[in-house]
Amino acid sequence: FEKLCSISLSHITVYACLVCGKYFQGRGLKSHAYIHSVQLSHHVFLNLHTLKFYCLPDNYEIIDSSLEDITYVLKPTFTAQHIAHLDKQAKLSRAYDGTTYLPGIVGLNNIKANDYANAVLQALSNVPPLRNYFLEEENYRHIQRPPGDIMFLLVQRFGELMRKLWNPRNFKAHVSPHEMLQAVVLCSKKNFQITKQGDGVEFLSWFLNALHAALGGTKRKKKSEWG
């Protein structure tokens, strides 16, 4: 889900409690995460931005290689070699909940009425040139955008979703598109929403044009990195 504190609704320095899965802001004395750890005796928290683990209320960092599976699920990474072999070595993976799935053929949660968008996002995730570009974050990590430009959020969220859909080490055989769809609602100025049905063709057209523009393309001669 969107990385917001469940109490303050802030997106700044958010930590996930690894016992109950709720999100809380901060880890200092009197912070929401600190209070949660004291009241419920939940002690292990993950910073959702830095991907570092901490023990609260003692407030020290936990260094443990056994936790790497969690950080990989949150931020999967793909090498150029791995990407080049995606279509040549299709192989079933086993999720941590025991189910088997084929990376790239993964369900997206229906939140309310977002199935029209889910269908488009899943179709795009299986277009090899587009998929390969977004799986490798270095392709667009350093693209400069004007101050205050929110449209690049679409690029970041689509890349994150793409990497989760193709992750061979998922916790479950389905993925939440919540953050991607929140970016769609924001960047489309609520023309496309989660709470009511939209037209899939209209969404596809808007989404591709928005990605193209955010990556430096224009309506005239200049092309973006991928189209």
C-alpha positions in Angstrom: 0.0 0.0 0.0 0.9 3.7 -0.1 3.7 4.3 2.4 1.9 6.6 4.8 1.9 6.6 8.6 -1.4 4.9 9.8 -1.8 7.6 12.4 -0.4 10.9 11.1 -0.9 10.0 7.3 2.6 11.5 6.7 4.9 10.0 4.1 8.0 11.3 5.9 10.3 8.7 7.6 7.8 5.9 7.6 8.6 2.6 9.3 6.8 -0.7 8.9 6.2 -2.8 11.9 7.3 -6.3 10.9 5.0 -7.9 13.5 1.6 -6.5 12.4 2.5 -4.8 9.1 1.2 -1.3 10.1 3.1 1.8 9.1 4.2 4.5 11.6 6.2 7.7 11.4 9.5 8.2 13.0 11.4 6.0 15.5 12.5 8.6 18.1 11.2 9.0 21.6 7.4 9.7 21.5 7.2 9.0 17.8 4.3 6.8 16.6 6.6 3.8 15.9 8.2 4.2 19.4 4.8 4.3 21.1 3.5 1.3 19.1 6.6 -0.7 20.1 6.1 0.0 23.8 2.3 -0.5 23.9 2.2 -3.7 21.9 5.8 -5.1 22.5 6.4 -5.1 18.7 10.1 -4.5 18.3 11.3 -4.9 14.7 10.7 -2.0 12.3 11.8 -1.4 8.7 12.5 2.1 7.3 10.5 2.0 4.0 12.9 4.5 2.3 16.4 3.4 3.4 15.3 -0.3 3.8 17.2 -0.5 7.1 15.9 -2.5 10.1 15.7 -1.2 13.7 14.8 -2.5 17.1 12.5 -0.3 19.1 12.2 1.1 21.7 16.0 0.5 22.2 16.5 2.2 18.8 19.5 0.4 17.3 20.0 -0.9 13.8 19.6 -4.6 13.1 22.2 -6.1 10.7 21.0 -9.6 9.8 21.4 -11.2 6.3 18.2 -13.3 6.9 16.2 -10.1 6.5 17.4 -9.5 2.9 14.5 -11.4 1.5 12.2 -8.7 2.8 14.2 -5.8 1.3 14.4 -7.6 -2.0 10.6 -8.0 -2.2 10.2 -4.2 -1.5 12.9 -3.3 -4.0 13.6 -6.1 -6.5 16.6 -5.5 -8.8 17.4 -6.8 -12.2 20.7 -7.1 -14.0 21.0 -6.6 -17.8 21.9 -10.3 -18.1 18.8 -11.4 -16.1 16.6 -9.2 -18.3 18.0 -10.6 -21.5 17.0 -14.1 -20.5 13.5 -13.4 -19.2 11.8 -14.7 -22.3 14.3 -17.6 -22.9 14.1 -19.3 -19.5 10.5 -19.0 -18.3 10.5 -20.9 -15.1 8.0 -21.3 -12.3 8.9 -19.6 -9.0 7.7 -20.5 -5.5 6.4 -17.6 -3.4 7.2 -17.4 0.3 3.6 -18.4 1.1 4.2 -21.7 -0.8 2.2 -21.0 -4.0 3.9 -21.3 -7.4 3.7 -18.6 -10.1 5.3 -17.5 -13.3 7.1 -14.2 -13.0 5.4 -11.6 -15.1 2.1 -13.5 -15.0 1.0 -12.2 -11.6 -2.3 -11.0 -10.3 -3.0 -7.4 -9.4 -5.3 -6.8 -6.4 -8.7 -5.2 -7.1 -8.9 -2.3 -4.6 -12.4 -1.0 -5.6 -13.1 -0.4 -9.3 -9.6 -0.4 -10.7 -9.8 -3.6 -12.9 -9.8 -1.5 -16.1 -6.4 0.0 -15.1 -5.1 -3.4 -13.9 -5.8 -5.0 -17.3 -3.8 -2.2 -19.1 -0.9 -2.4 -16.6 -0.6 -6.1 -16.9 -0.7 -6.0 -20.7 2.1 -3.3 -20.7 4.2 -5.4 -18.3 4.4 -8.0 -21.0 5.6 -5.8 -23.9 9.3 -6.7 -23.9 10.9 -3.4 -24.9 8.8 -1.4 -22.5 9.3 -4.1 -19.7 13.0 -4.3 -20.2 13.5 -0.5 -20.0 11.6 -0.2 -16.8 13.0 -3.2 -15.1 16.5 -1.5 -15.1 16.1 1.5 -12.9 19.4 3.0 -14.1 17.7 3.8 -17.4 15.7 6.6 -15.9 17.0 7.2 -12.4 19.0 10.3 -13.4 16.5 12.0 -15.7 16.1 15.6 -14.7 12.7 17.1 -14.4 11.6 20.7 -13.6 11.1 21.5 -9.9 7.6 20.7 -8.7 6.9 18.3 -11.7 4.7 15.5 -10.4 4.5 13.5 -13.7 7.8 11.7 -13.2 6.1 10.0 -10.3 4.3 7.8 -12.9 7.7 6.7 -14.2 8.9 5.8 -10.8 5.8 4.0 -9.7 5.4 2.1 -13.0 9.1 0.9 -12.7 8.4 -0.3 -9.2 5.3 -2.1 -10.2 7.1 -3.7 -13.2 9.9 -5.0 -11.0 7.4 -6.5 -8.5 5.4 -8.2 -11.2 8.6 -9.8 -12.6 10.1 -10.5 -9.2 11.1 -14.2 -8.9 11.1 -14.0 -5.1 7.7 -12.6 -4.2 6.0 -13.2 -0.9 2.7 -14.0 -2.7 1.6 -14.8 -6.2 -0.1 -11.4 -6.5 0.9 -7.7 -6.2 -0.8 -4.6 -4.9 -0.9 -1.8 -7.5 -2.0 0.7 -4.8 0.9 3.1 -5.1 0.9 3.0 -8.9 -2.8 3.8 -8.9 -2.5 6.6 -6.4 0.0 8.2 -8.8 -2.4 7.8 -11.7 -5.2 9.5 -9.7 -2.8 12.4 -8.8 -1.2 12.8 -12.2 -4.5 12.5 -14.2 -6.1 15.1 -11.9 -8.7 12.4 -10.9 -9.7 11.7 -14.5 -8.8 8.1 -13.8 -9.7 6.8 -10.3 -9.7 3.7 -8.1 -13.3 4.2 -6.9 -15.1 4.2 -10.2 -14.8 2.4 -13.5 -12.8 4.0 -16.4 -12.4 3.3 -20.0 -9.4 1.0 -20.6 -8.5 2.4 -24.1 -8.7 6.0 -22.8 -6.5 5.1 -19.8 -3.9 3.3 -22.1 -3.7 6.4 -24.4 -3.3 8.8 -21.5 -0.8 6.6 -19.6 1.5 6.1 -22.6 1.5 9.7 -23.5 2.1 10.7 -19.9 5.1 8.3 -19.6 6.5 9.6 -22.9 6.3 13.2 -21.8 7.7 12.5 -18.3 10.7 10.7 -19.9 11.5 13.8 -22.0 9.4 13.2 -25.1 7.3 15.8 -26.7 4.3 15.9 -29.1 6.7 17.0 -31.9 10.0 15.7 -33.0 11.9 14.8 -29.8 11.6 11.2 -28.7 11.7 9.9 -25.1 14.1 7.1 -24.2 11.7 4.4 -25.1 9.3 5.7 -27.7 
